Amino acid sequence: MNGDILLVALIIIGLIGRSNIITTAACVLLIIKLVSLDRYLPTIERRGLELGLLFLTMGVLVPFASEKISLKDVASMFTTWPGILALLGGAIATYMNGKGLSLLKIDPQLIVGLVIGSIFGIIFLRGIPVGPLMAAGITAFLLKVFTFLFDKLR
């Protein structure tokens, strides 16, 4: 019953914060629970991230499929400062996502803070949620920084 109440709270928060993704996700999970399809929740938990990343990657790659990006555009990624910085940013983000995934495997209860933090970011900072992996990656980085700083202060 607590899970249902939390999902309803997330739906309300998502509506207030105008986050269609959080609202829809919470609605779908609530429906799955209410129609007694709970047995699929472990599969959704295990494979949902992969499926979400698949659709996210497909969405990002659509300009290639629709030929809105040419070979000339791709070549400029290796010859211009913005392109080189985009390559570097992509590599760093991917590395941080991997660290975030590792952190979530070690400490899965952090997802609660990541979701609530994402909701705050949506509501108060007008942010866009791109997923828990980047938030977990940033959290892993912040944990290392805080550990480094506080170990030095002792």
N, C-alpha and C positions, 0 to 999 in steps of 0.2 A: 504494500500500500504506500510506503514511503516513496518508492520509485515513481508511482503514479503522480503523487503530489509534486515531486520534484520536476517531473516532465511538464505538468500543468504550469508550474511556476516558470519554467524555461519558455514555454509557449507565450505566457503573458509578458515576460521580459523581452522575448524576441519581438513581439508585437509592439511593445512600447519603444524598443530600440530600433524598430523598422529593419530587423534582420530576418529576411525571408528564409535564409538557409537554416538558422537555428530554429525558427518557428516550424518550418517544414520537417526538419529532422526530428524534433521532439514530437510533433504530431504523428509522424509515421511510426515512431517507436511506441507511442502511447496506443495507437491503433493495433499494432502487433501484439502488445500486451493484452489489450481488452478483448481481442478476438481469439485469445488463447493460443497464439503462435509463439509463445515464449521459447519453445525448443529451438527456434531459429536465431535467437539472440546471440548465442556463442559463435555461430557462423558469421553473423553480421559483424560481431566484434572482431573476429579473426580475419575476415576477408573484406570488411567494409572500407578499411583504409586503402587497401590495394585497388578496390573498385573505384573509390573516390579519386585516387591519384591517376588511374587510367583515364577517367573522364576529364579531369583537369588537364592532363597532358594532351589528350585529344583536342580539347578546346584551344589550347595554346598552339597546336600544330595545324589547325585549320587554315591559316594563311598560306602554309606551304601547299596543302592539298588544293586550295582554290587558286593557286598561282598568284597570290597578291604579293608574295615575296619572291624576288628573282635571284638568280645566281650572283648577280652584281651586288645585291643587297647583302647576301651571305658573305661575299668577298670583303665587303667594307667592314665586317666585324673584325677582321684581322689586320686592317690597315688604318683604322681611325681610333682616336683616343676614346670616344664614346663606345665604340665597338669592343675595344680591348677591355675597357672597364666593365662593360656588360658581361663579357666572358668571365672576368674575375669575379664579378658579383654573383653570377650563376654558379660558379665553382664553390665560392664561400657559402652561399645559401644551401647548396646541396650537401656540403660537408656538415653544416650546422643542423640540417634536417636529419642526417644520419646520427649525429650526437643526440638530438632530441628523441629519436626513436629508441636509442639505447637507454636514455634516461627513463623513458616511459616503461620500458621493459623491466628496469630495476625498481622503479618507484611509481607504479601505475596510479596510485591515489592522487598524484600531482595533476591528473587530468581535470579534477574538480576545479583547482585553482586556475588552470589554463582556460577552461571554459568560462568561468566567472570573470577572469581578467579580460578575455576576448569580448565578453558582453559589455563590460565597462568601457573597453576601447571603442566598441561600436557606438554605444550610447553617448559617451562623453567626449570622445576624440574624433568621432565621425570616421572611424576606421573601417576596414573591410576585412572580414575574417578569411584568411586563406588556409586555415587549418591548424590543427594542434601540433603538427611536426615542427613548423617554424617557431611557434611559441615555445615548444619544448626545447628546441635548439637554442633559442635566446636564453631560456631559463638555465640550461646546462652551462652556457657561457657565463651567465651572471653568478651561478653557483661557484664556478671555478674562480672568478674574480673575487668574490666575497671570501672564499676559502683562502686564497692567496693573501688578500689584505689582512684578514683577521688572524691568520697564522703568523704574519709578519708583526702584528701588533702585540702578540703575547710575549 
